[in-house]
Amino acid sequence: RKQINELDHRLVQLLNERARVVIEIGKLKNKTGKPIYSPEREKQVFARIAEANQGPLPDRCLVAIWRELMSGSFALERPLRIGYLGPGGSFSHTAAMLKFGQSVEYESLADIISIFDEVSKGHCDLGLAPIENTTGGGVIETLDALIDSDVKICAEVLMAIHHSLLANCPLDQIEKIYSKPEIFAQCRNWLSATFKEAQTIPVASSAKAAQTAADEPKAAAIGSSVAAELYGLRVVCENIEDNTNNITRFLVISREDAKPTGEDKTAILFSTAHKA
């Protein structure tokens, strides 16, 4: 334990030494107008960490540590504001935190077009918008916004979507279940096998479902564990989705073009006249 304590103390010193360098870099970026978030730099850092790692910690553990460290670095250079499809506790919120960590500022927005507008106007530095899901397909609102907006795609986030039943009562007392229609569809088999009489009530988002269920007795919501934590609900059942390979891809949008990383994707969007 003494040796671990000494190592922890040394780690804190080194992290703060790194942070002081980050502050100086931030001053230079602000003078030259360079963006704080750089996807190509992020990729380089993670690649170097994995290359330097000789174990026993797995690469994903160190990458998770460095991701949060970079989140803190953003805050030191200049606080980043990230727009996402709200309210708080939505899957978009979870994906944003997965990408940018706990140390940046998050802005909950009412709809997808608002994410694009806030980034375009400079009110948000970056935005996170869902583009496609393995079960539900493409997100039309995001595709339309990409055509109509002048923002750029600078990165992406792939997140496995796991649904949980959230409530503050036992399973056999649940009479109402709130969630998005798409989520009900993704959990159809589990719901029909588990509930015979409970009423399913569609709402605008899984986070709104959690808010509503928290205020009503004998009510539940289907949503994320983040929503359960935010709105004071218990996770009654985890991973209730019918398709365990349910992945949503999110786009990170910015006013700035991202530099090439060597492993890039190209998106081509176009519209045609509505006539035969």
Secondary structure, DSSP 8 states (H G I E B T S, - for coil): -HHHHHHHHHHHHHHHHHHHHHHHHHHHHHHHT--S--HHHHHHHHHHHHHH--SSS-HHHHHHHHHHHHHHHHHHHS--EEEEESSTTSHHHHHHHHHH-SSSEEEEESSHHHHHHHHHTTSSSEEEEEEEETTTEE-HHHHHHHHH---EEEEEEEEE---EEEESS-GGG--EEEE-HHHHHHTHHHHHHH-SS-EEEE-S-HHHHHHHHHHSTTEEEEE-HHHHHHHT-EEEE----S-TT-EEEEEEEESS-----SS----------S--
